[in-house]
Amino acid sequence: MGIFDKLHGGLGKTRVGFGTKVLDLLTGRYVDEDLFEELEEALILADIGVSTSCELVDTLRGRARKEKIKESEALRAALIEEITALLEETGDGETGLSLAEGKLNIVLLMGVNGAGKTTTIGKIAMREKAAGKKVILAAADTFRAAAADQLAVWAKRASCDIIRQNEGGDPGAVVFDACRAAIARKADLLLVDTAGRLQNKSNLMSELEKISKIIDREAPEAVRQALLVLDSTTGQNAVSQAKIFGESAKLDGLVLTKLDGTAKGGVVIGIGRETGLPVRLIGVGEGIEDLQDFNAYEFAKALFTE
């Protein structure tokens, strides 16, 4: 299967719950105000968000008047274009990890427990190792039972080193050791698994700040990224999580997981606008190859292609 086919297949539940409804609205209909109102309702129910849904429909109204769009099929093409443009507005135009060559890259993965953070790290490790990178994993989520063990399984699969301590140990110490090891072993990429105890927000945010200071001190020349991993099945709750993490951590982008298991994939469309953060990676299945660099046009097209 090609990349588009995997994306199209992975978005099956979202397309049935959202894309099919929009396809029905934008097939064989005359463009009028009733159509715009029904479309706005469908977008809101798809977890795109009220403000983003209203903005999209207002833009389509304007295009319909300006371009004299009368048939719904032409409006569907315009919708794909506008969703693509909206998704591309946030960020620097880069997708994926955008790793710097010839330098140590440190990527912190944040997110609440259960979002798929550790699995995402494992998939990234395998992908980058296959691309010829020297990868080290840091098990800095020392408070979640078996988190380091889970990461160790991925390290073995990817044939890369892991830095860890006993459960309940100091996450800062893990990151300290990992930075030292990454520099000494001339690693290309250090992936750091951080804790996700959002219910204990103040301690979590203090911990993230401490980790950041340790990296500043021990690996000042490294190129750093902080990515927030969000579970797409939570819909608009994912937006709330992004805002909470963004209050205390400088985030560079989002990873949206489990898109293959939800009808709420529309959250991808609005989350960038509501958080100001670009989507870097998306997960559309269990396989390694199902963690994909995000492509706005391919995503929008896959939503509305039967």
C-alpha positions as CSV (number, residue, x, y, z in Angstrom):
1,M,0.0,0.0,0.0
2,G,1.1,3.5,-0.8
3,I,1.2,6.3,1.8
4,F,-2.1,7.8,0.6
5,D,-3.8,4.3,0.7
6,K,-2.6,3.8,4.3
7,L,-3.8,7.2,5.3
8,H,-7.1,6.7,3.5
9,G,-7.6,3.3,5.1
10,G,-6.6,4.6,8.6
11,L,-9.2,7.4,8.4
12,G,-12.0,4.9,7.7
13,K,-13.9,5.5,10.9
14,T,-13.6,9.3,10.6
15,R,-14.7,9.2,7.0
16,V,-17.8,7.1,7.9
17,G,-18.7,9.3,10.8
18,F,-17.8,12.7,9.2
19,G,-16.5,12.4,5.7
20,T,-19.5,10.4,4.4
21,K,-22.0,12.9,5.9
22,V,-20.1,15.8,4.2
23,L,-19.9,13.9,1.0
24,D,-23.6,13.3,1.0
25,L,-24.2,17.0,1.6
26,L,-21.8,18.0,-1.2
27,T,-23.1,15.5,-3.8
28,G,-25.9,16.4,-6.1
29,R,-27.0,19.5,-4.2
30,Y,-27.5,23.1,-5.3
31,V,-25.4,25.5,-3.3
32,D,-27.7,27.6,-1.0
33,E,-27.9,28.8,2.5
34,D,-29.5,25.6,3.7
35,L,-26.5,23.7,2.5
36,F,-24.0,26.0,4.3
37,E,-26.0,25.6,7.6
38,E,-26.0,21.8,7.3
39,L,-22.3,21.8,6.5
40,E,-21.5,24.0,9.5
41,E,-23.4,21.6,11.8
42,A,-21.6,18.5,10.3
43,L,-18.2,20.1,10.8
44,I,-18.9,21.1,14.4
45,L,-20.2,17.6,15.2
46,A,-16.9,16.2,13.8
47,D,-15.0,17.8,16.6
48,I,-13.3,20.4,14.4
49,G,-14.4,23.0,16.9
50,V,-17.1,25.7,16.7
51,S,-14.9,28.7,15.8
52,T,-12.9,26.8,13.1
53,S,-16.1,25.2,11.6
54,C,-17.8,28.6,11.4
55,E,-14.6,30.2,9.8
56,L,-14.4,27.4,7.2
57,V,-18.1,27.8,6.2
58,D,-17.8,31.6,6.1
59,T,-14.8,31.3,3.8
60,L,-16.7,28.9,1.5
61,R,-19.7,31.3,1.4
62,G,-17.3,34.0,0.2
63,R,-15.7,31.7,-2.4
64,A,-19.1,30.6,-3.6
65,R,-20.2,34.2,-4.3
66,K,-16.9,35.3,-5.8
67,E,-16.4,32.2,-8.0
68,K,-20.1,31.7,-8.7
69,I,-20.1,28.2,-7.4
70,K,-23.5,26.6,-7.9
71,E,-22.9,22.9,-7.7
72,S,-22.0,21.1,-4.5
73,E,-19.2,19.0,-6.1
74,A,-17.3,22.2,-6.8
75,L,-17.9,23.3,-3.2
76,R,-16.4,20.0,-2.0
77,A,-13.2,20.7,-4.0
78,A,-13.1,24.2,-2.4
79,L,-13.5,22.7,1.0
80,I,-10.5,20.4,0.6
81,E,-8.4,23.4,-0.5
82,E,-9.5,25.5,2.5
83,I,-8.9,22.7,5.0
84,T,-5.4,22.3,3.4
85,A,-4.7,26.0,3.7
86,L,-5.9,26.1,7.3
87,L,-3.7,23.1,8.3
88,E,-0.7,24.7,6.6
89,E,-1.1,28.1,8.4
90,T,0.5,27.0,11.7
91,G,4.2,26.2,12.0
92,D,7.1,26.7,9.7
93,G,6.0,24.5,6.8
94,E,8.1,21.6,8.1
95,T,6.6,18.2,8.8
96,G,7.9,15.2,10.6
97,L,10.9,15.6,12.9
98,S,13.1,17.7,10.6
99,L,16.3,16.4,12.1
100,A,19.5,18.4,11.7
101,E,22.4,16.5,10.0
102,G,25.7,16.2,11.8
103,K,24.4,17.3,15.2
104,L,22.8,15.7,18.2
105,N,19.0,16.0,18.0
106,I,17.1,15.7,21.2
107,V,13.3,15.2,21.0
108,L,11.2,15.3,24.1
109,L,7.9,13.5,23.8
110,M,5.2,14.8,26.2
111,G,1.6,13.8,26.8
112,V,-0.8,12.3,29.3
113,N,-0.6,8.6,30.1
114,G,-2.4,6.5,27.5
115,A,-2.0,8.9,24.6
116,G,0.5,6.5,22.9
117,K,3.6,8.4,23.8
118,T,5.9,5.4,24.4
119,T,4.7,3.6,21.4
120,T,5.3,6.7,19.3
121,I,8.8,6.9,20.5
122,G,9.4,3.3,19.6
123,K,8.1,3.8,16.1
124,I,10.2,6.9,15.6
125,A,13.3,5.0,16.9
126,M,12.7,2.1,14.4
127,R,12.1,4.5,11.5
128,E,15.2,6.6,12.2
129,K,17.4,3.6,12.9
130,A,16.3,2.1,9.5
131,A,17.3,5.5,7.9
132,G,20.9,5.0,9.3
133,K,20.6,7.2,12.4
134,K,22.3,6.3,15.7
135,V,19.4,6.5,18.2
136,I,19.3,6.4,22.0
137,L,16.1,6.3,24.2
138,A,15.8,7.9,27.6
139,A,13.2,6.3,29.9
140,A,12.4,9.5,31.9
141,D,8.8,8.4,32.7
142,T,9.9,6.8,35.9
143,F,6.6,7.0,37.7
144,R,4.4,5.0,35.4
145,A,4.5,1.3,36.2
146,A,6.5,-0.6,33.5
147,A,7.0,2.5,31.4
148,A,10.7,1.8,31.2
149,D,10.1,-1.9,30.5
150,Q,7.8,-1.0,27.6
151,L,10.4,1.4,26.2
152,A,13.1,-1.3,26.6
153,V,11.0,-3.6,24.4
154,W,11.1,-1.0,21.7
155,A,14.8,-0.4,22.2
156,K,15.4,-4.1,21.6
157,R,13.2,-4.1,18.4
158,A,15.1,-1.1,17.1
159,S,18.5,-2.3,18.2
160,C,19.3,1.0,20.0
161,D,20.5,1.8,23.4
162,I,18.3,2.8,26.3
163,I,19.1,4.8,29.4
164,R,16.9,4.0,32.4
165,Q,16.8,3.9,36.2
166,N,14.6,2.0,38.7
167,E,10.9,2.8,38.8
168,G,10.3,5.9,41.0
169,G,13.8,7.2,40.2
170,D,14.7,10.8,39.4
171,P,13.7,11.7,35.7
172,G,16.3,14.5,35.7
173,A,19.0,12.0,36.5
174,V,17.9,9.8,33.6
175,V,18.1,12.8,31.2
176,F,21.5,13.8,32.6
177,D,22.8,10.3,32.0
178,A,21.2,10.2,28.5
179,C,22.7,13.5,27.4
180,R,26.1,12.4,28.5
181,A,25.7,9.0,26.8
182,A,24.4,10.6,23.5
183,I,27.3,12.9,23.3
184,A,29.9,10.3,24.2
185,R,28.5,7.8,21.7
186,K,28.0,10.4,19.0
187,A,24.3,9.7,18.6
188,D,22.2,11.5,16.0
189,L,19.0,11.3,18.0
190,L,18.0,11.1,21.6
191,L,14.3,10.4,22.3
192,V,13.1,11.3,25.8
193,D,10.0,9.7,27.2
194,T,8.6,12.0,29.8
195,A,5.9,11.5,32.5
196,G,2.3,12.3,31.8
197,R,0.6,12.7,35.2
198,L,-1.7,15.6,34.2
199,Q,-3.7,15.1,37.4
200,N,-0.6,16.3,39.3
201,K,0.0,19.3,37.0
202,S,2.3,21.4,39.2
203,N,4.7,18.5,39.8
204,L,4.6,17.5,36.2
205,M,5.4,20.9,34.9
206,S,8.2,21.4,37.4
207,E,9.6,18.1,36.2
208,L,9.5,19.2,32.6
209,E,11.2,22.5,33.4
210,K,14.0,20.7,35.3
211,I,14.5,18.3,32.3
212,S,14.8,21.3,30.0
213,K,17.4,23.0,32.3
214,I,19.5,19.8,32.4
215,I,19.5,19.6,28.6
216,D,20.5,23.3,28.4
217,R,23.5,22.6,30.7
218,E,24.6,19.2,29.4
219,A,23.9,19.4,25.7
220,P,23.8,23.1,24.8
221,E,24.8,22.4,21.1
222,A,22.0,19.9,20.5
223,V,19.0,20.7,18.3
224,R,15.9,20.4,20.4
225,Q,12.3,19.7,19.8
226,A,9.4,19.2,22.2
227,L,6.4,17.3,20.7
228,L,3.1,16.7,22.5
229,V,1.4,13.4,21.8
230,L,-2.4,13.5,21.8
231,D,-4.9,10.7,21.5
232,S,-7.3,11.6,18.7
233,T,-10.1,9.5,20.1
234,T,-10.5,12.2,22.9
235,G,-11.6,14.8,20.3
236,Q,-11.8,18.3,21.8
237,N,-10.3,17.1,25.1
238,A,-7.0,16.8,23.1
239,V,-7.2,20.6,22.5
240,S,-7.6,21.2,26.2
241,Q,-4.6,19.0,27.0
242,A,-2.5,20.9,24.4
243,K,-3.4,24.2,26.0
244,I,-2.5,22.9,29.5
245,F,0.9,21.6,28.4
246,G,1.6,24.7,26.4
247,E,1.2,26.8,29.6
248,S,4.4,25.4,31.1
249,A,6.4,23.8,28.2
250,K,7.6,25.3,25.0
251,L,6.1,23.0,22.4
252,D,7.2,22.7,18.8
253,G,4.4,20.5,17.4
254,L,1.9,17.8,17.9
255,V,1.7,14.1,17.2
256,L,-1.9,12.8,16.9
257,T,-2.2,9.1,17.5
258,K,-5.0,6.5,17.0
259,L,-6.6,8.2,14.1
260,D,-7.6,4.8,12.8
261,G,-9.7,4.1,15.9
262,T,-11.9,7.2,16.0
263,A,-14.7,9.0,14.3
264,K,-13.3,12.2,15.8
265,G,-10.4,12.7,13.4
266,G,-11.8,16.0,12.5
267,V,-10.0,17.3,15.6
268,V,-6.8,17.4,13.4
269,I,-8.4,20.3,11.4
270,G,-9.1,22.6,14.2
271,I,-6.3,21.8,16.7
272,G,-3.7,23.8,14.9
273,R,-5.8,26.9,14.8
274,E,-6.9,26.6,18.5
275,T,-3.4,25.8,19.8
276,G,-1.1,27.6,17.4
277,L,0.9,24.3,17.0
278,P,1.6,22.4,13.8
279,V,0.8,18.7,13.4
280,R,4.1,17.0,12.8
281,L,3.2,13.3,12.8
282,I,0.0,11.2,12.8
283,G,-0.7,7.6,13.7
284,V,-3.1,5.7,11.4
285,G,-2.5,2.2,12.5
286,E,-0.5,-0.3,14.6
287,G,2.4,-0.8,12.2
288,I,5.7,1.1,12.2
289,E,4.9,2.5,8.7
290,D,1.5,3.8,10.0
291,L,3.3,6.6,11.9
292,Q,3.4,9.2,9.1
293,D,4.8,12.7,8.5
294,F,1.7,14.9,8.3
295,N,0.7,16.1,4.9
296,A,-2.2,18.6,5.0
297,Y,-3.4,18.1,1.4
298,E,-3.2,14.3,1.6
299,F,-5.1,14.3,4.9
300,A,-7.9,16.6,3.5
301,K,-8.2,14.6,0.4
302,A,-8.3,11.3,2.3
303,L,-11.2,12.6,4.4
304,F,-13.4,13.1,1.3
305,T,-12.3,10.3,-1.0
306,E,-14.6,7.3,-1.1
